Amino acid sequence: MSKAEVEKLLKRYSDGLCTEDEKALVESWHLAELSTKNSDLDHTELIDAKNQIWNAIELETEINSGNKKTLWLKLAAAAVVLFFIGFVINNQIKSKFGSPQSIVKNQDKIILPGGNKATLTLGDGSKISLTDANNGMIAKQAGINITKTGNGELIYTIAATSTSKKSLYNTIETPRGGQYQINLPDGTRVWLNAESSLRYPAAFNDLERMVELKGEAYFEVAKRTTKNGSRLPFKVRTELGAGRNQEIEVLGTHFNVNAYRNEPSNKTTLLEGSVKIKNLQSNTTSLLKPGEQSIISASSGSVLVQAVDAEEAVTWKDGFFSFNEENLETIMNKIARWYNVDIDYRGNKINKTFGGRISRFNSVNEVLDMLQTTGAVHFKIDGRRILVMP
């Protein structure tokens, strides 16, 4: 954002003309600036302020539970305020009583978050670095135009009817520290998380829509019909072996799939619509309703279904880490993928779960500091390696 754009944004904020997104952004800047200065508030006043904010959040939740978009933005802004208050309280306690050393000390060791990075492999085998490619149309194949936008999005649009009988498959891969969004030719939107890949046809046929996923992705599937008017299903396959191969069949819905090799299970979380999950090892199937999650693990041929907070599963898409009583290994896997770091465990295993939410666009140092304030774990950064210690 240029200096002129920043000045315009600040002027809109002072005039009360900002959108909720812009307001949250300006306030997060302001609080980040305040956090570098000493606070005149004493400990009691800060605790009172924190309690007032939590009460306001609870009241807002009760009153506006139907307006999810507005509520989410308000909660995100409130979370920023709470983070700042916690930061000041923590600093004041440290100055009086002492505490474990903060990760964020040596600015040379700051590890920045990931961003929009990916590689596209076309049907003829040629590769395009989406990280480096200019915005605009980057390729054309099978009557499909492939366009890269400036906000980390790849769009497939039908330019002409293809006469080719051969199916061309594309693969988009995100590295560690990367994410990307794809708009497929049928209108389906896919958000791809770090260290993931999606293989899909450049143009879908009239019989089925099938894609193959490794890693994590959020899908908003477009509804399509066949020539005779019946619904055309959309299928997602994840083939990881070791009893973790699955197929997900949907008609038009929103869902998240987490299927990393270094995680103990596949998790599919449904936000809207309906989904049929098949364990390809045993051919066992289960139907998911919104707010449910399926789990497929190597230790069982079944499909376990449980009720969850579905919104928690997709906070990564909205730019947040959300830890809901997660074990340390799962959390550190997320951190390793997004910040492109290696994890090295030292000492006894830490059998503790953690909860909390923080922006994925903070440095890794700030995320580790949040975990470290629990007193249950400590970290040391060595280059791009994070040492985890009890």
N, C-alpha and C positions, 0 to 999 in steps of 0.2 A: 504494500500500500504506500503510495507516494505521500510526501509531506502535505501537499495540497488536499489530497483525499482525507488525510487524517484531520486536518484543520476543518474541513467541511463536516466530517463526522462529529467532531467535538462541538461544532456550532449547532448541529441538529440536536445533539444531546442537551446542550444548555437551553435550547428553545423548546425542549420537550417533544421533538418530532421524530425521535428514533424509533425503529421497530424494536420488538423484544430482543431479537438477535443482536442488533447493534448496541442496545442498552447493556446487555450482558457483557458484550465485548469491551465496551468503554469502562464498565465498572471493574472488570477483571484487570484491565490495565492499571486503573487507579489503585486497586488493592495491592497489586504486585509492586507498585511504586511505594506504597505505604509500608509494605513489609520490609523494606530496606532501611526504614527509619525507626527510631525508638518511639515507643508508644507512651503517652502520658496516662493511659488508663491503668489503674491498679488491677490486681488479680481478680478481686471481687467484682469489679465493674465489668471486666471482660466475661466472666462466667455468667453474670446477669444478662449481658448482651447475647451471649450464645443461647441461653435458655429462651429469650424472647424470640429469637429467630426460629428455633425449633418449634415453638408454639405457633408461630405464624405459618410455618410450613404445614403443620398438622391441620390448622384451621383452613388453609387454602385447599388442602387435599379433600377435606370434607365438603367444602362449598363448591369447588370447581372440578370434581372428579370426572365430569363428562367432557371437559375441554382438555384433552390430553396434550395437544400441541402447546397451548399457553401454559398449562401447568408444568410441563417438562422444562420450558424455558425459565419459568420462575424458580423452579427447584434447582436448576443448574446455576442460576445467578446466586441463589441463597447458599448453594454449596461452596461457591467461591468465597462468599463472605465468611462462612464457617471455617474454611481452610485458612483464611487470613487470621481470624481470631485464634484458632488453634496454634498457628505459627507464632503469634505474639505471646500467647500464654506459655508456650513451650520455651521460647527464648528467655522469658522472664524467670521461669522456674530454673532454667539452666544457669542463669547469671547468679541466682541466689544459692542453689543447692548443688549445682553441677549435674551432669548427665553424660550418657555415652556421646562420643564425638560425632558430629554431623558429617554426613557424606559430602555435602557441598562445602568444601573448604578450598581446594585447589582448583581454580577456574580452568586450568589446563586439562583437568580430568572430566570436565563436563561432557556427558554423552547425550547428544540431541536425539529427538524422536525420529521415527520414519516418516515417509511421505508417499506421494503418488509415483510409484516406480513399478515397471512391469516390462516384460518382453513378450511380443506377439510372434508366434510361429505360424506362417501361412501354409496353405495346403501343398504348395510346391516345395516346402522345406525352408524357404527364406525366412530370416528373422529380422524383426524390427524392434529396436529399443524404444519403447514408448516414453522412457525417461528423457531421451535426447531428441526424439522426432519433433519436428515443427507442428504446430497446430494446423488443422485443416485435413483434407483428404490424404490419407497415407497409402492407400491401396485400393484396388478394385479387382474383384474376382467373382465368377459365377453370377454376374448380374447384380452384385452387391457392392455398394460403396462403403468403405471403412474410414471413418473420420475420427480424429483425435481432437478433443476440446481442451480448453485451457484449465479446466478444473478437475483434471484427472479422470476423464470419462472417454470410453471408446464406444462409438455408435455405428451400428450396422443398419443401413437403409437399402431398400430394394430399388435399384436403378432401372433394371430391365428384366424381362423374363428370360431365364437361362435356358439354353437349348441343350446344355451338357447333361448327360445321364449319370456322370460320375459325381459322387458326393465328395466335396472338398471339406476337410476338417481343419479348423484353426485351434491353436492352443495358446492361452494367455497364462503367463506364470509371473507371480510376484515373488521377489526375493525376500530374505529377512530384511525388515525395515521398509517394506513396501506394501502398498494397497492399491486397488484400482476398481473402477466401476465399468460395467459393460452393458450396453443396450443391444440385445440380440435382435435378429431380423424379424422375429415374431412379436416384438414389443416387450418381451420379458427383460426385466432389469436385474442385474446381478452385481452385488458388492463383494469383492474378493479380498479377504484378509491377508496378512503377511504369510510368506512361505507357503503359498497355495497355488494350485493350477486348475484350470477349467478347459476341457476339450469339448468342442461343439462344432456342428456343421455350419458352414458359411451360409447355407440356406436350408431350412427345414422342408421335409417333404409333407405330403398330405396324409401320411399314415401314422407318424409318431414324431414326437420331439424328444430326443435323448441327448443328455450331456453327461460328461464324466468329471467328477470332482475329487481332488486330493487337497486336504487342508480345510479351510473354513470359508463359507460364503453365505450371504443372505440373499434370498430370492424373492422377487415380486413377480409372479408368473402371470402373463397375459392370457386371457381366455381366448381360445380359438376353436373353431368348428370345422368339421370335414365338409365335403361337398354335399353329403346327404343330411347335413344339419346336426349331426351328433358331436358331442364335445371331443376335442382332440387332446389326449393326455400329454402331460409334460413329465418326463422321467429324469431322475438324477441318480447316477450310479457312483458308488464309492467302492473301489476294489483295492483293499489293503492286505488281503490274505489273512492267514491266522484266524479264520473264523469271523472276520470283521467286514466281509463283503455285504453290501446292502443295496437295495433299489428303492427309491422313493417315487411314488406316482401321485401326481396332483392334477387338478383341472384348472384351477385359477386361485392362487392363494399366496400368502406371505409366510415364509418359514426360514429357519436358520439351520445349517448343517455344519457340525464340527467333527471332522474326521482326519485328525493328524496321526501320523504313524507313531509319534512318541507320546501319545496319550493312551490311557488304558481302554478307552471305549469310544464308539461313535455316538454322538448326541444330535438328535434332530428335534428342534423346538418349533412348535406351530403357533403363529400369531393370529392368522386369519384363514378361514376356509376349511378344507379337510385334506388329509394326507394319508396314504396307505404306505406303511413301511414293511418291506420284506427282507428277512434275514436270508441271504442267498445260500448260506451254509446248510440251513435246515428247511428252507422254504416256509418258515413260520411268518405269518403276517399279523399286523395290528393296525387299527385305525386310530389316528390322533384327532383330538378335538382342540380348539384354540385354548392355550394355557397348559397344554400337555407337552411332555418331552419323552422321546423314545431313547433307550440306551441299548446298544448292541456291543457286547464284549466277547473276547476270545474264550472266556471261561464258560460261556453259556450259549446254547443255540437258540434261545428264546429272544423275544423282543420285550424288554421291560418298559412299561409306560408309567410315568409319574406326573403329578401336577406340579407346576413350577410357575414362577413369575416370568412369563415369556419375554417381557421387555428387558429383563436383566441380560438375556442371552444375546441381545443385539446392541448393547451399549457401545461396543467396539465400533460399530458402523457410524454412530453419532459422535465419536471422538472421546470415549471414556473407557478407562479400566473400571470394572465393577466387580468387586470381590465379595461374594455372598457366602461366607463361611467356607472358603476354599482352602485346601491344603497348600502348603508352601511350594511344593514341587509344581503343581498346576499353575500357580501364580508366576513362578520363575520361568516356566515355559513360555507364558504369554510375553513376559518382559524380554526374554531372549529373542523371540521372533520379531518383536516390534522394534527393538533397539539394536538388533544385529550384534548381540554380545554372547559370550560363552559363560556358562554357569559352572562353578566349581564348589562342591559342598565339602566343608571341613568339620571335623568333630562329630558329635552324636547327632542322630537324626532328630529334627524338630517336629514333634507330633502335636501341632497346634494348627487350628484353622484361623483364617483372617477375614475380616470384612471391611468394606470401605469403597469409596469412589473417588477417582482423581482423573484429570484430563490426560489423555494419551499424548498430548502435545507439550506436556512438561518434560523437562530433562529426566533421564533415568535416575539421576541423583535425587531429585525431589520425590519420585515414586518410592525409592528405597528409604528415604528419610521417613516417609509416612509409615512404612512397615516397621521401621526400626524403633519408632516411638512406642510400640507395644512393649518393648523390652524383651521380647521372646526371641528376637533374631538380630544379628548384626551383620554388616556388609563392609567389604573393602573392595575398591576398584583398582584393578591392575591392568592398564591398557584397555582392551575391550573384553576383559574377563572380570566377572563379579565373583568374589569369594563370599560364600554364605556360611556364617558361623553362629552357634548358639550363644 
